[in-house]
Amino acid sequence: MKITITAFERSPDGGMGLARDTRVRWALEEAGQPYAVRPVSFAAMKQPAHLALHPFGQIPTYEEGGLALFETGAIVFHIASRYPGLLPDDADARARAITWIFAALNTVEPPILELATAKFAEGDKPWSKERLPLIADRIRHRLGQLSAHLGDVEWLDGTFSAGDLMMASVLLRVRPSGILDEFPRLAAYVARAEARPAYQRAFADQLAFNTRSPTGG
């Protein structure tokens, strides 16, 4: 069954790997699964055809035969469950890897997203300058906890898993702020993830997708 995902017709980050379709591309590359990408414009994201796939009008979506999914956590978990390479065979290790997927999305990412919202959507508000340092401190608190857990090991729980894929993807979003560099262990952790051949392929594909000509050539 052919796998098709959706992505921004033109990503706001210009193809630098911060859009969420990169997470799905990366998971598919790790799993060795070919896929097609269907571009979606901002206008089309709010139309009935796309809303039937993603009720909140966002990207990415994932289609495989009669299955349609949205939300990157659910999509990556599906890929990791269906294809080998992203979840351990041992049941306990598998459960821990899944826990890290949830931790990345539910514990680490929220303040990171809040910082982006405060900067770009609320930057003109009179209270923005006072709020930004508070959000940054919440991020630092979470990253400090994560760094302490990681210690000097390579990955979160032994071997690389979907939990590391999701966590590294989340941490990439805070790097432009400079906060990630305050935590050398985490910066090195992200660099190891970026060095993986599957990530390199996913990044290159997303960049090429966003720098193609308007006609798609």
Backbone bond lengths (Angstrom), bond angles and torsions (degrees), N, CA, C in turn:
res aa  C-N    CA-C-N  psi(-1)  N-CA   C-N-CA  omega(-1)  CA-C   N-CA-C  phi
1 M - - - 1.462 - - 1.523 109.92 -
2 K 1.307 116.93 131.07 1.459 121.59 -178.55 1.521 110.81 -73.16
3 I 1.310 116.56 134.43 1.461 122.61 176.89 1.519 108.77 -96.24
4 T 1.328 116.38 129.99 1.456 121.93 176.87 1.518 108.69 -128.12
5 I 1.317 116.50 130.61 1.456 120.50 174.86 1.526 108.43 -117.90
6 T 1.320 115.74 159.53 1.465 120.08 175.49 1.525 109.08 -106.24
7 A 1.327 114.91 153.29 1.456 122.07 178.53 1.519 108.21 -148.15
8 F 1.343 115.37 160.93 1.460 119.00 175.14 1.529 109.84 -54.83
9 E 1.330 116.39 136.42 1.460 120.33 173.00 1.523 109.46 -56.76
10 R 1.323 116.95 -40.40 1.461 124.01 172.13 1.523 106.70 -140.27
11 S 1.319 116.37 110.54 1.457 120.77 -176.40 1.526 110.88 -70.18
12 P 1.333 118.22 139.97 1.467 120.74 178.31 1.528 113.26 -58.59
13 D 1.336 117.51 -25.01 1.465 119.68 -179.53 1.527 112.35 -89.79
14 G 1.337 117.11 2.09 1.459 120.70 177.27 1.514 114.01 72.28
15 G 1.335 117.17 15.08 1.458 120.06 178.01 1.510 114.25 91.89
16 M 1.340 116.74 26.78 1.463 120.40 -178.23 1.530 113.13 -94.14
17 G 1.326 116.52 16.53 1.457 120.57 171.65 1.509 116.41 87.46
18 L 1.331 118.58 7.23 1.457 120.15 -178.50 1.519 113.16 -91.70
19 A 1.329 117.82 -20.83 1.464 120.03 177.06 1.526 109.44 -67.26
20 R 1.321 116.58 148.29 1.457 120.48 -171.12 1.528 114.40 -69.14
21 D 1.313 117.80 -17.90 1.466 116.60 176.21 1.523 111.41 -64.01
22 T 1.350 117.67 -22.18 1.464 120.12 177.86 1.515 111.10 -60.35
23 R 1.331 117.30 -37.23 1.469 120.55 179.28 1.525 110.97 -61.38
24 V 1.310 115.37 -42.37 1.463 119.68 -178.76 1.528 110.20 -71.34
25 R 1.315 117.08 -42.66 1.463 120.49 176.07 1.537 110.05 -56.19
26 W 1.324 115.89 -45.55 1.459 121.54 -178.29 1.532 110.66 -61.52
27 A 1.318 116.61 -46.38 1.466 120.01 179.76 1.522 110.98 -60.77
28 L 1.318 116.93 -42.50 1.471 120.07 179.36 1.523 110.99 -66.00
29 E 1.330 117.01 -36.71 1.474 119.92 177.10 1.526 110.65 -66.89
30 E 1.316 117.40 -41.57 1.468 120.51 177.41 1.525 110.72 -62.00
31 A 1.329 116.43 -36.16 1.461 121.44 -178.83 1.519 112.66 -83.77
32 G 1.343 116.86 -6.85 1.459 120.45 179.86 1.515 114.15 69.77
33 Q 1.338 116.44 32.68 1.457 120.62 -177.34 1.527 111.50 -108.24
34 P 1.320 118.15 125.99 1.469 120.37 176.16 1.523 110.69 -70.30
35 Y 1.305 115.94 154.91 1.469 119.71 -178.27 1.521 109.35 -156.22
36 A 1.312 114.71 158.87 1.460 121.77 174.51 1.521 108.26 -111.06
37 V 1.337 116.07 153.96 1.460 121.47 179.63 1.520 109.22 -119.88
38 R 1.317 115.67 125.91 1.468 120.17 177.22 1.529 108.70 -105.40
39 P 1.327 118.34 117.31 1.465 120.15 -179.85 1.521 111.67 -71.65
40 V 1.319 115.72 143.77 1.459 121.75 179.42 1.526 108.07 -131.39
41 S 1.311 117.11 126.81 1.462 121.12 177.62 1.533 109.39 -78.14
42 F 1.325 115.79 164.85 1.460 119.10 178.90 1.525 110.94 -62.66
43 A 1.320 116.87 -34.97 1.462 119.84 177.80 1.524 111.18 -68.41
44 A 1.337 116.06 -43.20 1.473 120.01 -178.27 1.520 112.02 -66.76
45 M 1.337 117.23 -26.41 1.464 120.32 179.61 1.521 112.02 -62.30
46 K 1.325 117.53 -22.06 1.461 121.30 -177.37 1.531 112.19 -101.59
47 Q 1.324 116.53 5.75 1.453 121.25 -179.59 1.537 110.97 -90.01
48 P 1.344 116.74 157.60 1.464 120.80 -175.56 1.528 114.50 -54.26
49 A 1.338 117.74 -37.46 1.463 119.79 -176.78 1.521 110.88 -61.74
50 H 1.336 116.98 -43.29 1.466 119.22 179.70 1.526 110.95 -77.73
51 L 1.326 117.56 -36.81 1.457 120.22 179.63 1.522 111.78 -63.43
52 A 1.327 116.75 -23.95 1.459 119.52 175.41 1.524 111.63 -67.82
53 L 1.333 115.97 -25.47 1.465 121.45 177.62 1.524 111.09 -92.35
54 H 1.316 116.51 -39.81 1.462 122.07 -178.67 1.523 108.04 -132.82
55 P 1.325 118.04 101.81 1.464 120.49 -173.60 1.518 114.80 -62.69
56 F 1.348 117.47 -15.35 1.458 120.65 179.75 1.532 112.26 -100.93
57 G 1.333 116.58 5.27 1.453 120.81 173.99 1.505 114.39 65.66
58 Q 1.333 117.04 44.14 1.456 121.33 179.58 1.525 109.68 -125.68
59 I 1.320 115.21 -178.21 1.468 121.72 173.55 1.520 107.33 -126.94
60 P 1.330 118.11 158.48 1.465 127.15 2.18 1.524 111.52 -91.69
61 T 1.311 114.70 168.11 1.457 121.73 165.49 1.520 107.12 -120.99
62 Y 1.315 114.80 166.17 1.473 121.69 -176.09 1.510 107.60 -136.40
63 E 1.334 116.64 126.10 1.465 121.67 177.47 1.524 109.51 -125.49
64 E 1.311 114.98 133.72 1.458 121.77 -179.73 1.524 107.19 -148.69
65 G 1.325 116.72 103.55 1.456 119.58 -174.36 1.521 109.54 63.87
66 G 1.320 116.79 -125.52 1.462 121.04 178.74 1.511 113.56 -90.52
67 L 1.334 117.66 3.74 1.460 121.60 -177.92 1.515 110.74 -93.99
68 A 1.319 116.75 131.88 1.458 122.60 174.38 1.524 108.22 -128.96
69 L 1.340 116.65 128.08 1.452 122.05 -178.11 1.521 110.35 -127.85
70 F 1.325 115.31 155.37 1.459 121.85 169.38 1.521 107.74 -137.25
71 E 1.341 116.78 170.94 1.465 125.29 -173.88 1.536 110.18 77.23
72 T 1.326 115.29 119.74 1.465 119.29 -174.37 1.519 113.30 -62.11
73 G 1.325 117.42 -35.42 1.456 118.91 178.56 1.516 111.50 -60.95
74 A 1.331 116.55 -45.13 1.464 120.95 179.47 1.526 111.05 -66.47
75 I 1.326 116.13 -39.81 1.468 119.89 -178.58 1.527 110.68 -67.17
76 V 1.325 116.93 -47.21 1.466 120.07 -179.74 1.527 110.46 -63.95
77 F 1.321 116.94 -40.16 1.466 119.67 177.83 1.525 110.80 -62.97
78 H 1.324 117.14 -40.07 1.465 120.81 177.71 1.522 110.90 -62.02
79 I 1.323 116.35 -47.69 1.472 120.48 179.58 1.522 110.18 -60.07
80 A 1.329 115.88 -45.90 1.464 120.60 -178.47 1.521 111.94 -64.86
81 S 1.324 116.92 -31.98 1.465 121.00 -179.56 1.523 111.89 -78.64
82 R 1.322 116.45 -33.81 1.467 120.41 -175.23 1.519 112.66 -84.20
83 Y 1.335 116.54 -33.98 1.460 120.25 -174.74 1.531 109.96 -120.63
84 P 1.326 117.82 147.11 1.467 120.40 -178.99 1.520 112.15 -72.37
85 G 1.342 114.57 157.09 1.454 119.93 171.89 1.507 116.15 117.15
86 L 1.338 117.58 -17.83 1.457 118.92 -175.15 1.527 113.98 -119.09
87 L 1.319 117.83 -8.53 1.464 121.51 175.86 1.522 108.84 -133.39
88 P 1.324 117.71 138.46 1.465 120.50 179.66 1.534 111.52 -65.13
89 D 1.317 115.80 156.79 1.466 120.55 175.90 1.523 111.62 -75.31
90 D 1.321 116.84 -35.85 1.459 120.54 178.96 1.530 110.20 -62.64
91 A 1.321 116.84 131.28 1.466 121.14 -173.64 1.524 112.61 -61.74
92 D 1.322 117.56 -41.94 1.463 119.64 -178.72 1.527 111.08 -69.07
93 A 1.321 116.80 -42.84 1.469 120.25 178.13 1.519 110.48 -64.47
94 R 1.310 116.46 -36.63 1.472 121.42 177.67 1.530 110.10 -62.63
95 A 1.331 116.13 -44.32 1.463 120.06 179.32 1.527 111.23 -63.01
96 R 1.336 116.39 -39.06 1.468 119.24 178.97 1.528 110.95 -66.76
97 A 1.326 117.32 -39.17 1.471 120.25 178.30 1.528 110.67 -62.37
98 I 1.321 116.03 -41.14 1.472 120.16 178.10 1.528 110.20 -64.78
99 T 1.330 116.29 -38.04 1.462 120.13 177.51 1.519 111.00 -58.22
100 W 1.349 116.81 -39.51 1.459 119.98 -179.14 1.531 111.82 -69.42
101 I 1.334 117.47 -29.37 1.469 119.27 173.51 1.528 109.33 -60.03
102 F 1.333 115.63 -48.43 1.463 120.33 -179.67 1.526 111.35 -65.27
103 A 1.333 116.85 -40.12 1.462 120.11 -179.83 1.525 111.48 -62.45
104 A 1.331 116.39 -40.86 1.468 120.09 178.99 1.520 111.18 -60.16
105 L 1.330 116.13 -45.24 1.461 120.72 -174.00 1.525 113.39 -82.16
106 N 1.335 117.05 -35.09 1.464 120.05 -172.20 1.519 113.98 -98.23
107 T 1.337 117.99 -24.16 1.460 120.57 -175.76 1.523 112.73 -112.01
108 V 1.325 117.21 -43.96 1.468 119.97 -174.75 1.530 112.37 -88.53
109 E 1.322 117.53 -40.51 1.473 119.49 -173.76 1.527 115.39 -72.60
110 P 1.343 121.48 -36.27 1.466 119.37 -174.52 1.521 115.87 -52.22
111 P 1.340 121.01 -49.41 1.466 117.51 178.79 1.525 113.43 -67.55
112 I 1.334 117.06 -27.22 1.462 120.54 177.28 1.535 109.67 -66.45
113 L 1.320 116.60 -42.94 1.463 120.52 177.05 1.520 110.89 -67.01
114 E 1.331 115.79 -35.64 1.460 120.06 178.87 1.523 110.85 -63.21
115 L 1.328 116.45 -37.38 1.462 120.07 178.40 1.520 110.81 -64.15
116 A 1.336 116.86 -42.78 1.462 120.19 179.05 1.522 110.78 -63.37
117 T 1.322 116.70 -41.62 1.469 120.80 178.73 1.520 110.76 -63.29
118 A 1.326 116.14 -44.10 1.463 120.31 -178.69 1.523 111.62 -63.94
119 K 1.322 116.77 -35.45 1.460 120.26 -178.43 1.523 112.42 -75.96
120 F 1.332 115.93 -47.02 1.459 118.96 -168.08 1.528 114.22 -100.97
121 A 1.324 117.84 -25.56 1.467 119.55 -179.49 1.522 112.41 -104.44
122 E 1.339 116.10 -22.15 1.464 119.20 -176.30 1.527 112.22 -124.59
123 G 1.325 116.19 12.25 1.461 120.24 -175.56 1.514 114.49 -61.78
124 D 1.337 117.07 -21.70 1.462 120.36 -178.41 1.529 112.51 -91.76
125 K 1.321 117.36 1.00 1.460 120.51 -178.97 1.529 109.81 -79.11
126 P 1.336 117.22 147.23 1.469 119.49 -176.22 1.526 113.81 -64.38
127 W 1.328 117.12 -23.67 1.464 120.53 -178.62 1.521 112.88 -94.60
128 S 1.323 117.71 1.13 1.458 120.96 -174.00 1.527 112.50 -61.81
129 K 1.338 117.86 -43.66 1.460 120.65 -176.14 1.532 111.68 -63.57
130 E 1.329 116.60 -31.21 1.456 119.85 178.79 1.530 111.14 -78.84
131 R 1.314 116.63 -30.96 1.463 120.88 -175.71 1.526 112.35 -77.76
132 L 1.315 117.48 -36.89 1.463 121.02 -174.95 1.533 113.23 -56.08
133 P 1.335 120.04 -45.93 1.466 118.78 179.48 1.530 112.72 -63.50
134 L 1.322 117.24 -31.77 1.467 120.55 178.96 1.522 110.89 -66.69
135 I 1.333 115.52 -41.97 1.466 119.39 178.44 1.522 109.82 -66.52
136 A 1.327 116.98 -43.20 1.464 120.90 179.79 1.520 110.91 -59.53
137 D 1.323 117.37 -38.04 1.460 120.22 178.28 1.522 111.55 -67.47
138 R 1.334 117.66 -35.25 1.468 120.43 176.91 1.528 110.15 -65.69
139 I 1.324 116.00 -38.76 1.469 119.60 176.31 1.520 110.36 -63.43
140 R 1.320 116.49 -45.86 1.468 120.33 -179.63 1.528 111.33 -60.18
141 H 1.316 116.44 -38.14 1.464 120.04 178.35 1.523 110.46 -61.46
142 R 1.323 117.07 -47.51 1.460 120.73 -179.73 1.531 111.02 -65.01
143 L 1.316 116.61 -43.67 1.466 119.39 -178.90 1.525 111.22 -66.71
144 G 1.315 116.76 -33.78 1.453 119.40 176.21 1.517 111.73 -63.64
145 Q 1.325 116.20 -41.12 1.464 120.38 177.20 1.525 111.00 -64.62
146 L 1.326 115.86 -44.12 1.460 120.34 -179.83 1.521 111.27 -64.26
147 S 1.322 116.60 -42.50 1.461 120.72 179.92 1.521 111.06 -62.94
148 A 1.331 116.33 -39.79 1.459 120.24 178.91 1.521 110.98 -63.44
149 H 1.328 116.81 -39.53 1.466 119.93 178.42 1.527 111.28 -68.27
150 L 1.322 116.07 -43.40 1.465 119.79 -178.01 1.519 111.27 -63.00
151 G 1.330 116.34 -42.79 1.458 119.81 -178.78 1.518 111.26 58.88
152 D 1.314 116.35 -133.07 1.462 120.77 -176.94 1.527 112.98 -105.78
153 V 1.338 116.86 15.14 1.458 119.26 179.52 1.533 109.93 -84.59
154 E 1.312 114.80 164.49 1.469 119.55 -174.75 1.517 112.37 -77.52
155 W 1.340 116.50 -45.40 1.465 121.96 -177.04 1.521 109.76 -128.26
156 L 1.309 117.13 169.45 1.456 121.62 -171.80 1.523 113.82 -64.10
157 D 1.325 116.80 -33.32 1.468 119.06 -176.95 1.520 110.71 -146.57
158 G 1.310 116.05 60.23 1.459 119.91 178.50 1.506 112.43 90.60
159 T 1.331 117.27 -97.82 1.461 121.08 -178.53 1.529 111.26 -94.42
160 F 1.318 115.73 157.78 1.463 121.43 177.86 1.525 109.91 -58.69
161 S 1.331 116.00 138.40 1.466 121.13 -179.35 1.520 110.04 -144.66
162 A 1.322 115.38 179.70 1.463 120.80 175.45 1.522 111.01 -60.15
163 G 1.340 117.22 -27.67 1.462 119.64 175.89 1.512 111.88 -63.92
164 D 1.320 117.51 -41.21 1.463 120.99 176.33 1.522 111.38 -68.13
165 L 1.310 116.31 -40.15 1.465 120.49 178.51 1.527 110.23 -56.90
166 M 1.337 115.84 -47.16 1.456 119.20 -177.56 1.526 111.26 -70.85
167 M 1.331 116.96 -40.28 1.457 119.38 -178.88 1.532 110.87 -65.97
168 A 1.309 117.63 -44.98 1.461 120.26 178.73 1.522 110.83 -62.24
169 S 1.332 117.15 -38.94 1.468 121.06 178.23 1.522 111.13 -61.67
170 V 1.325 116.43 -40.30 1.461 121.02 178.17 1.528 110.65 -66.69
171 L 1.327 116.94 -44.98 1.465 120.50 -178.38 1.525 112.40 -65.38
172 L 1.326 116.69 -30.16 1.461 119.69 177.01 1.526 111.49 -59.08
173 R 1.324 116.80 -29.44 1.459 120.46 -176.66 1.529 112.35 -73.79
174 V 1.336 116.89 -20.67 1.469 118.94 179.81 1.524 111.63 -94.96
175 R 1.321 118.12 -11.72 1.463 120.32 -176.63 1.529 112.98 -58.71
176 P 1.345 120.62 -41.30 1.470 118.95 -179.68 1.526 113.94 -58.16
177 S 1.328 118.03 -23.58 1.462 120.90 -179.57 1.519 112.22 -75.53
178 G 1.349 117.29 -17.53 1.452 121.32 -176.91 1.515 113.62 90.35
179 I 1.335 117.53 -10.16 1.471 120.56 -176.59 1.526 110.95 -67.92
180 L 1.321 117.36 -36.21 1.464 119.73 -178.44 1.527 110.89 -58.84
181 D 1.322 117.14 -36.87 1.467 121.01 -178.15 1.522 112.64 -65.62
182 E 1.330 117.22 -15.43 1.462 120.83 177.05 1.530 111.70 -75.32
183 F 1.331 116.04 -9.40 1.458 121.68 -177.93 1.530 108.53 -125.48
184 P 1.338 117.30 85.48 1.468 121.22 -173.27 1.523 114.05 -55.50
185 R 1.318 118.01 -36.14 1.457 119.49 179.43 1.529 111.32 -63.50
186 L 1.323 115.75 -41.52 1.453 119.10 -179.61 1.527 111.00 -72.82
187 A 1.323 117.12 -37.20 1.463 120.08 176.50 1.523 110.11 -60.88
188 A 1.333 117.02 -41.51 1.466 120.69 178.38 1.529 110.72 -68.42
189 Y 1.318 116.59 -36.52 1.469 122.05 177.55 1.535 110.27 -60.46
190 V 1.334 116.74 -46.65 1.463 121.03 178.62 1.525 110.17 -64.24
191 A 1.322 117.00 -40.55 1.468 120.33 179.30 1.527 110.86 -61.99
192 R 1.331 117.73 -38.53 1.468 120.36 176.77 1.520 110.75 -63.63
193 A 1.326 116.12 -40.72 1.463 119.84 179.42 1.527 110.70 -64.94
194 E 1.333 116.35 -42.57 1.469 120.61 179.72 1.525 112.08 -65.09
195 A 1.318 116.65 -26.57 1.466 120.40 -178.21 1.524 112.52 -78.27
196 R 1.309 117.57 -11.02 1.457 119.61 -179.96 1.534 109.57 -65.35
197 P 1.320 118.38 135.33 1.471 120.60 -179.18 1.522 113.35 -54.71
198 A 1.336 117.23 -36.98 1.469 119.84 -179.62 1.523 111.01 -64.58
199 Y 1.335 116.89 -39.77 1.459 119.26 177.13 1.520 110.27 -66.38
200 Q 1.315 116.70 -42.56 1.457 120.40 179.94 1.524 111.22 -58.16
201 R 1.324 116.39 -41.09 1.475 119.87 178.35 1.520 110.68 -67.02
202 A 1.324 117.01 -43.42 1.460 120.55 -179.69 1.524 111.14 -62.76
203 F 1.334 115.93 -43.96 1.464 120.34 179.61 1.526 110.62 -62.72
204 A 1.323 115.92 -45.66 1.465 119.98 -179.23 1.527 110.96 -62.46
205 D 1.319 116.76 -40.33 1.461 120.12 179.64 1.520 111.04 -65.93
206 Q 1.343 116.42 -41.99 1.457 118.63 -179.79 1.518 111.64 -67.23
207 L 1.329 116.86 -38.97 1.459 120.59 178.15 1.526 110.69 -64.73
208 A 1.343 116.74 -44.99 1.467 120.49 179.01 1.518 110.96 -62.58
209 F 1.320 116.53 -38.20 1.466 121.59 179.46 1.526 110.70 -62.03
210 N 1.325 116.63 -37.94 1.458 120.73 -175.83 1.523 113.90 -88.01
211 T 1.322 117.13 -9.76 1.460 119.62 178.87 1.529 112.10 -113.29
212 R 1.345 116.14 9.91 1.455 119.78 177.31 1.521 108.93 -70.19
213 S 1.321 116.52 165.48 1.461 121.34 179.48 1.521 109.20 -70.41
214 P 1.351 118.66 157.65 1.459 121.26 -179.34 1.509 114.00 -56.04
215 T 1.321 117.95 -24.83 1.461 121.04 -179.98 1.521 111.23 -85.07
216 G 1.336 116.68 -3.45 1.455 120.08 177.70 1.508 113.56 92.08
217 G 1.348 118.44 3.23 1.452 120.61 -178.35 1.509 113.06 -86.81
